[in-house]
Amino acid sequence: MPLYDYECADHGPFRAWARMAEALKACPCPLCGEPARRQISAPNLNVMNGTLRKALARAERSSDEPRVAPRKHLANCGCSLCAHKKAPPPAHHRWAIGH
């Protein structure tokens, strides 16, 4: 049974479960009981797996408020982000580039 959007003239929008055969019929408002017309809305299909849904949500959040790493973290702290940075060669071996 799908979830449909309806709008009451007095109390505004609400959602209600209804059979597909009764999709075009008016639904009574839960507050006043008056018949409310069904609104056209995009289907709420949940076809994505959980991993993809989480990745899209994380990307959407970061588009408005990107996470910024603190400066003290990047100053040779030894973590996995800083460990792969190459140190400059010692002064007495600067002529031996690549060795």
N, C-alpha and C positions, 0 to 999 in steps of 0.2 A: 504494500500500500504506500503510495508516494505522499510526500509532504508538500502541500500547496500553500501559496501565499494568497491571503484574502485581505480586503480592506472594508472596514465598517465606516459608514458615513459619519457616525458620532464618535467612535473610539479609535479610529485609525487602523493601521495594518496589524495583522496577526497571522500565525501559521496554524494549519490544521491538517490532520491525516484524513484522506478520503480515498475511496475506491476509484480506480481509473474510469469505471463506467459512470460514476457520479461526478466526474471532474468539471463538467460544465454547469452543474447545479450550484445554486447559492448555498453558502454554509452559514449557520447561525453564529452570530458574534458571541464569544464566551462571556462577555460582560452584560450585554443587554438582550441577547437572543434574537435580534433583528437579522434578517438575511443579508449577508455581505457578498459582494461580487468577487470572483476570483481575479487576481492580478496576473499579468504575464510576467514571468521571471525566468532567468536562466536555470537550466536543470542543475541539480546538485549531484553530479555524478562523482563517485569516489572510485576512480579507476587507477589511480597512481598507487604504487607501493609506498610503504612508510618511509623508506630511505630517500626516495626522490621527493616526497612531500616535505620532509624535514630540510633537505637541501634547498628547495625552492623558497621555503619560509625563511631560512637563514640568509639567502641571497636578497630576498625582499627587505628584510630588516637592515642589512648592511648597506643597501642602496641609499637609505635616508640618514642613517647614523653609523658610519664606518667605525669599527673598533680600532683604536689607536694604541700601539704599544708604548709604554712609558720609556723615556730616554735612558734611564738607568739600566733597563733590561738589556739594551744593545751595547753597552760599554764593556765588552770582553767578560761577560758573566760566566762563560763556560757552558751555557745551556746548548741544546741541540741546534738552536737557531744561530748561535754565534760560533759554535765549534767548527763548522766547515769553512770559516773564513781563513784564508792562508796568511800566515805571518810573513813579513818581509824577510828576505834572506839576510844572514849576518853580514856585517860590514866587510869582513875579510874574504867573503865569497861572492861578492856582488858581480864579479867578472864571470862567474860560472852560471850563467843564466840557463835554467832548464836542467841542471845536473844536480 
